[in-house]
């Protein structure tokens, strides 16, 4: 269109130039004698008829020339239209050409629009005929509606109609499947259930065959019981149901059995009635004989009672005589004892008075000495206070200096600690024998298999989800049921043939299938190791090496380099198995126990050891043990681990735990996780006891203690003397640390009167005392 417009514009300019030249030529040819005629002159010449005729003829000729020139540029346009256009524009060729160009463009646009409309209508009609032919089973109005919805787009409409057809076919298939299920199940229950009842039960359970079959089976059993009960009315429903179960719910056999039993029961009833009548007659005879025997026995008993009463009367008279003699002898003995007691009391009273007089004299002497000592102590106290005031100024300076030295010592200690730790790590990694928990670094050599794994990593496109495939006929078994660390596990796969008429497909093995090893509870992506299927076969075996762990293992069969799960194996136990038994040692206190460790399964573990832990709400790390012992005979190189008896002294009462380890713990800085394979717990019961006494004659107080819930050797145990009503445990009057679990400690007598008690603390914790003693009133004379 742009090229045509440019061509027309060029033609218009050429026509305009030719027209101007023609006008000049006409003027020269018409009026050669006045080549430069003016308008005023032309007005004068208007009255000349000859001039006017010439002018008219010339005008007509010019119009024809213009029509001819425009027709040459627009040959397809009729001459009448060109003449009308020139007249409309006052015979201005340029304006006429411009108007014709616009008319042509408008006409071309209308022609294109009409052609496009006709093409679309033709295409839509062809599409409609194509879709009607392709989807003959669908209504024409549905095809037309779908085509209009996508504005004639055949591809989109075809896709939509295919989805509609697939939905209709799917509904039909589903309906046919349901009819098949109803017919199949009804064939089994047609003697007792109608086809409508079967369909209702299936609809009730949303066409779940398993649940529906279970309910239909119960309903059929009930109908059988009802039918048998209607035939044999004198038998209970429970007996009928039991007989049906015994006869595998066979109606005819059950009916015959019940009729036969009813006949046998009638015969038995007659026999029982006869036996009952005979028994009644025998019982009547026995009753008569028993009554006669009882009468004779009663006569014999009455005679025996009479003789016994006479004997009892004689015995009572003899007993009364003996009692009187015994009372007389006891009275004489009591009189002699009272005389002796009175004499002894008089002697003791006299001795007690003499002892009290002597004790009073000693107490007066002690009070005199005590007052003298208190006076000296008060003088010494005043002197100490004066020295304390003088030393406070020096103490402040010393504290500042000590703080500075403490910071310097702390830095030096941290540096030494790091250096010592590094040196100790070097020694322990070099294989030194000693505490468990620091194994040397292990160098693992990469095998050719591992190199192949690096070159061929897996999974390729396994995806992010695990899909369970049902009914593919794959079985997976692992042997043996129990394996030690590093042992060989044989995993067998088998692909079964589907039963005749089964709708499930059977999986076809390939070398792209793989089997993975998992620990118990692991996610499907966190497998221990895996293997490709070595051959394309419906059965085979792959050998796996058990990892160095303790727990349970399972294996999974996946297909085609994906997480499409075909089968899961049985569970096998992994690692050694031990039996741990705790028994108190006879003859010792309750805190000494023997731990028996017996290996029931597994190979040799020379580095096995047992550690004792204090059991708390927050589980302690494996490296925070209280004490430990080798399970072997005292050295890591010994292989005697099958059975060992270990003796442990429990330091204090509470909850304790023994943990069993196979190897040493991770080294410092390595990731630490619980490596214990087995544990056993122990409860040691006990209580703390404090007895607070005052010894005024010795000018001191004594606390007798017995501790079981804390260990003085490790828990910083101490006893303090407090006012009985003192709530702040930091305000003690006296205190001392103790080193034994039983004993007695003495304190200097308190200077102020009041009610006092002793309190027990440990582990620098003064919030709550572990125990309290009795309260005593201290009096100062």
Steps between C-alpha positions, in 0.01 A plus 500: 500500500789734578663430159168566314451827693854620419446410133172693492656803666778498238247474219304789651807724503578414138142576391509835685823600324366405158179695571686817589715476185180440293331809642798714404501347148126565455540860604783547256316319219166676562629840556842526340465870455438533884723263667481692822122565506372617832171444678388853441567460130311174505202672653501752218507225241197326649271688270669354195292197393777345295734513796238344722437215260871436472526502875211255534645262247835522663340425838323190366822377344686552826235304692532212258877513530474490882254209489735318260807565712324383822359195315854402396599494870179322609398274209283283730285801600206584267523830308167621644637465854822684403292785343278525812806508722664779292176702500474453876852640545453779238712314249801505731693192386708477817196506730315256273790252500529525878125434535516203263793354692299524825199338333718217371658441839160498665370258238804273544452501879134408463588226250764357737259507794230326297751243374630434854143465629413257223824305568423473874142393435621241250773381742252479793259303286778263392612466866144424604467230233843358603408487871155353429663227294768442767258501798188339353393379845468855638201732437547764231393782731777397746759506217372841382507635858857377554614647166339837583659491845850485349409743214544240228838370628487136380792380713360638823148377418636154407690476830188600694278252313757221551488569876117482488511171308759357739284602798195332343703187421646500853149519649387217274803286595439573865135403463594177319758418771239558769251278317770230476577530872130481591449199275814322631408552866132419444596167338658403835205615714206444260342228719450741792532857365343690213695693239352829626623427854852434373499827305369695803779364724765589240358853469498529879875424515582717196563186290772374733496128414682386814271679748188421295591130477549490876155651565333279233665195654356593841158568344508167314597316819208666680259396222625142524446504876148640448413233244628217721317648801178511298534127420620386846330721756597317819874577463654830613657736251843474666499119452390544138777755436762277664391200289510708182855607582602139555348400165666796325154665461362215287121526533410141408764337718411726794129420468572125488734524800247695711217255418725208593602671824136572586419130457800402716395758759148352517644152556737636765211681673309171530807322636562782746140488624533127560834549678349781705212282617739217596727750679206644696404154623862428597529836678179432698643168622835663588317777685310251711825317586672831581221606736534172691875547524459859625258391771748245634785754477300758699439248779873423515589875508258568786662223706848635424398854603366382831824323583702804387300735724568283803875493420504878447338559840771297675775687309359844596502412869866393473593820311340721768704331770825545303424870426457577869840346578669693214350833615630443847855424374500805267394734779791382713746543208373852419538606859866388501571684165345828621721484806811460281397783260441741785845427642666546157318834434616640834860412411472653149347821635788541739757443220318741264507779760873456546557510119288815461696678769827404327360605155380832642846575634656415161244715313573802722870456424427475123282815508778688673750385237254576218433856622874559521541367147211713365657808656826423325316436173322835522832674549643308209190588289545872567865469399401311185249771408768765525735293283213441254436871460870557432513215246192605300690781332780262408245240386343731242838561340580130508164412339568729206846355454364144530232570237765613257714195572196277469429627148862443402497150654176422319651588164809290574278211613290512182810499283645206696167319478491532121862384471441204731181406313688497169782289644249261658316465170826407327577239768149353498480484122835320493339202682572554870306265733287668765159660529242404238359773282795597278538267207778561241400630159390232259629503143240362265631372169267563209413184309450464128127478571507841673691646203230369268234658725676838468500469122137380491317686781142407591216579486479664158137615478364324806270786598409633844221260597472127555220330304376157615410265214243238598441161344822492294588150626846581642616332826815591691660292781818560704704234680612430767251641753789619721840624378806651663670823390694439177318173431359388163126542434341310212202678343283290266249648255221303328240611245186281517271422209156664535202270567271424209251778434688752715479866392836590657811517284825323590818702530771422245849508661779698336854610581355847576325355807684537830484376860580732793591429864329705778531520876182497711303826472719649222346719227483347152785729381729418796610152393821340628605353164344361182564259209377471140335175395798303359292303246163521331325205665181431693704382800850549631722588795710805593751498788523805728754577776339594833599852621680565829184587691260339746124486434276360225530491120248474216545490120282663229466411130461805268441497123650693209741737681211645700338482841213284369485243782425142389577299817632525858700220664470356849682669790833358621683575825838673461798489735598298805254416778585513871323417828569736794395395855548692828516321839605638841812337644418295812682610815558860383286809539215566258721721279737229370353318200620241254430561130493182292558559126440199276533506121218300339581568135772663291871493439793612713503860630826547697434871565160445669460692830231597754460844661298618802286817463286698740149490354342845484214674319747623236691200364874528550732466202684173454831665591368626839525169687565460874719190468559222246645150449606287203260216424802293387754373750654837575669588171364602158693226321327219695224318311323349802170691463243216503429532874642732765406589861588858600480651850394865543477710818208743468620826664160625620126441496289585196435385142803350320550356153755259351571542125675242278728616215667293228768751396665810634310828482556770232807718541490861623354728238327218311123471480376317810189283505383231739712190427361283782339182369334395828435634850360392836374721785541473879326678789693543828267606781621697800446807719714758679493529880635776727495489883577829679614484864648745753784419740507790747766340722739501197383839373413359151217370277511172308334390171486127429430438128422216259490599126382292205368740231832681447865397467732707726797418276352663188196710603656753747277400794492728809293547819403839645347618832202737460232673703195273470289782351773627262366497140819619330733199471799730455471628860668206675662531849751219457583260213738218412565282190486123548691224317320183615144380461468413871656670798486772762621860495523754785459878501598759755206592722285789374530838672131595493200325644219377270352207307754344261516214245750338257452498120666293224600643155695377194628609155517870601120506497357691799145531365352194676674296776532127438418427866424674834577389853289524813471847662665578835469794739841650586507684833777730612533532883 
